[in-house]
């Protein structure tokens, strides 16, 4: 049976259309991000900003894996982890205290974590210390203002809880200025907005505040944060997330950077060579 020319043209058009569609599909597939080139998304408290920024750069240089850091108060980033962006879920979580890691575990958001360092509460005094603050009692004098991060920040929550428990908060509260994150509290002392701030020791010893006095007082002895890094269950690439967590927690990689910024790092940490083949442990 003879095929009409119009039928042949129609068939040819369908074949060309199919080839065109296949080409578009292949091109899209070639340019679609894969787990290998998707950045790892890390939600972190600003307490760890300085070492983490250097670690992320080190890691990309060493492995080619990009890392994007998203900073916020510990309670705020926990909320973001609870309600993740559907198109960009987070891979790792590093608040300023492990109490937030426990909350993430209890909510089914994380099952694995690694210890990184410890931080302690101190007073960072205003530049030149114009009020002559030398003891805790000096904070309670008329006209003295003390920056205290709000309870969404780990140091703000832990300091308030400890001072309330020890009977010190009621006297300090009239002098307290809510300043948001720990970094905002420290910056308030630098610009002269307050006379002192309750911050983590690692933050107080940052280069930005090198001209200011750091005062360790017994009233803050019980204010301690345990910094851990958790691999989130929502991660798109669990193995890549675990690999970066081990790098951060390695004694000869990430912890070197934390030491540079005066963090009291985990003493029994593995090296990167050992950590690459180890599982991330579930602790606490």
Buried (B, 14 or more C-beta within 10 A) or exposed (E): EEEEEEEEEEEEEEEEEEEEEEEEEEEEEEEEEEEEEBBBBBBBBBBBBBBBBBBBEBBBEEEEBEBEBEBBBBBBBBEBBEEBEEEEBBBBBBBBBBBBBBBBBEEEBBEBBBBBBBBBBBBBBBEEBEBEBEEBEBBBEEEBBBBBBBBBBBBBBBBBBBBEEEEBBEEBEEBBBEBBBBBBBBBBBBEEBBBBBBBBBBBBBBEBBEEBBBBEBEBBEBBBBBBBBBBBBBBBBBEBBBBBBBBBBBBBBBBBBBBEBBBBBBEEBBEBEEBEEEEBEEBE
